[in-house]
Amino acid sequence: MLGLLETFFQQFGYFAVFWVLVLCGFGIPIPEDVTLVAGGVISGLGYTNVHIMFAVGMAGVLVGDGLMFLLGRHYGERILRSKIGARLMPPKRYAQVQKKFDQYGNRVLFVARFLPGLRSPIFLTAGMSGRISFWQWLQMDGFAALISVPLWIYLGSIGAENKDWLMLQVHRFQHGLFAVLGVAAVFLIWHFWRKRGQLLERKRALLEKRRQRKEKRRQK
């Protein structure tokens, strides 16, 4: 995949990188991280400027994700009823995404940038929910993109002359990101259950106070 994208990008430059990233936002089976690495590789080989490629990468990522969010906002129900929507967002996946929103709120939007299989459905659902404004979405996704986009592009540029080393680093960073996300997920689950436990404890305390008041009234 990296070799095919590299050849394609060498011929069409920034334009190709931008539009492939936009299509990645729609959930097509092209890995976004490999696309960004390929953009970095052609910069490292001298075909493009790596700093301009970073700007193009950010633009392509945010436009693709933003279109998915806005489609959910304006045409969400219609998309879900279509054949393409049914493939992109089957009922089971939609239920999973809704559950994650209920558990973690807007933080799901940040984590979604690092979840290729769930990113498009999550952004579509975020738009459909009506609970999240476009600017809230842009803040969360933009912050996450400022982590992932430069990482892959500059890594590709550095390793352009040594593909074996580059792919080794790509796999290491991918595993590292998944490990960080795993730790973050465990922390969020722990935080959720801790908060839930505190709320239950307060509820029990309030009920106990009410019970004691009733007993006092009866004694009087």
N, C-alpha and C positions, 0 to 999 in steps of 0.2 A: 504493500500500500504506500509506504513512504517513497519508494522509487517511482511509482506511477505519478504521485502528486508532485514530486520534485520535477520530473520531466514536464508535466503539464504547466507548472508554475514558471519554469524557465522560459517557456514559450509566451505565456500571457501575463506574467508578472503580478503586480498588485491587484489588478482587476480580477484575475482568477482566484487569488487567495480570498479576497473580500467576498465574492459570490459563493464560493464553496463553504465559507464559514456561515454565511446567511442560510444556506441550505442545511447546514448542520443544526441550526436552530430549529428547523422543522422536523428534526428527528431522522434524517436520512442516514443509512448505515455507513457513514464515513466518520471515523473517530476525530473529534475536534482537536484533541491534543496532538495527534499525528499530523493533522493539517497545519497547525501552528508550527510544529517542529520543521515541517517541510518548507514553510515560509522562511523560517530562520536559516535553514540550510542554503537556500538559494541566495540569501543575503551574505552568508559566510563565504560563498563561492564567488561573490562579486557581481551577481546579477541585479541585486537591489540593495538599497540602504537599510540596514537593520533597524534603525530608529524609526524610519518611515514605515517599515513593515510592522513594527510594534503598534503604531497609530492605526494602520490598516486593520491589523488583527483585532484591536479593541473595537473599532467601528463595525467590522463584520460580525463579531460576537454579539455586541449589544443590539445591532439592527435585527439580526436573526431572532434573538431572544425576545426583543421588544415587539416584533411582529407577532410572535406567538402569543404574548401577553395581550396585545390589543385585539387579536382575533378572538381570543377567549372572552374579552370584555364585550365585544360587539356581536359576535356570531357563535358564541360558545355552544348553545343548545343545538343550533343547526349543524355545527361541525360534528358534535357527538352522534347525531342521527345519521350522518353520512357514512358511506362505506370506508372512506379514508379515516374518518374520525374514529370509527369502531375499531380499526386496526391500531391506530395510534393510542387510543384511550378505551380499551375494553372495560366493561363494568367493574371487573375485579380490580384493575389498576386504578380506576377512578376512585373507588372506595378506599384504596390504600392511601392515595394522595390526600383525600379529604380527611382521613384519620390523622395523617401527619400534620396537617394544618391545624386541626383541633388540639393536638398535643403540644406543638412547638410554635405555632403562630408564624409570624413573618420570618423567623430565623430559618425556616425551611427554604426560603428563597436564596439565602446565602449558600447553604449546603447543596442546593440543587445544581449549582454550577459545576460541582465535582461528581455528579451522578448522571453519566451519559444516558442511561436507559430511562431515567425518570425526569430529566430536566425539562423536556418539552411538555410532557403531561402536567408537571407541576406549574409551569408558567401559564399554560392554558387554563388550568383550574384556578390559579391566582386571579387571572383576568375575569373569569366567570363569577368568582365569589362576590365581587363588588366590595369586599371589605378592605382591599389594598389599592391605594392610589398608584398611578403610573410612576410618580416621583418616589414613592416608598419602594416600589419594585426596582427602579433604576438605581437607587442608593444601595440596596442589598446586592443586586447582581453586579453593579459596577465595581463595588468594593471587592467582591470575589474575583471578578475578571482581572483586576489590578494585581492579583496574586498569580492566577493561572496563565494569563496571556504572556506577560514578559518572561515568566519561567520557561515556557516551552520555546518561545521565539529565540531568546538569547542562548538557550541551551543548544538549539539547532544550529545557530550561527557559530558557536564555539566548536561544536563537534562536526562541522560540515566536511572536514577533510578526513575524518576517521569515523566511518559509519558504525563499525563494530563497537567502538567505545561509546558512541552516541546512543545506540539502541540499548546498551547496558545501562547507561545513565537514565534513559527514558523509563525503563522498567523499574529501576530503583526509585525514581521519583514517584512513579505511579503507585508502587507499593507503599512508599512513605506517606503519600497523600491519603491512601485508603486507611493506613494505620492511624493517622491523625484524625480522620473522620470517624473511625471506629471509637477512638478515645473520646472524641467530642460527643458522639452519640450516647456512649455510656454515661458521660457526665450529665447530658441533658435528661436522660431517663432517670438518673439518680436525683437530679434537681426536681424533676416533675413529681416523683414519688415522695420526696421530702416535703415539697410544698403541699402536696395533696394530704400527707400525713399531718402537717401543721394545721391545715384547714379542718380536717376531721377532729383534731384535738381541740381546736377552738369551739367547734360545734358541740362536742361532748361537754366541754366546760360550761357553755351557755345553757345547755339542757340541764346540767347538774344544778346550776344556779337557780333556774326556773323551778326545778323540783324542790329545792330547799326552801324557796319563797312560798311555794304552795303548802309545804309542810308547816311553816311558821304561821301562815294564815289559818290553817286548820287548828293549830294548837291554841291560837287566840280565841 
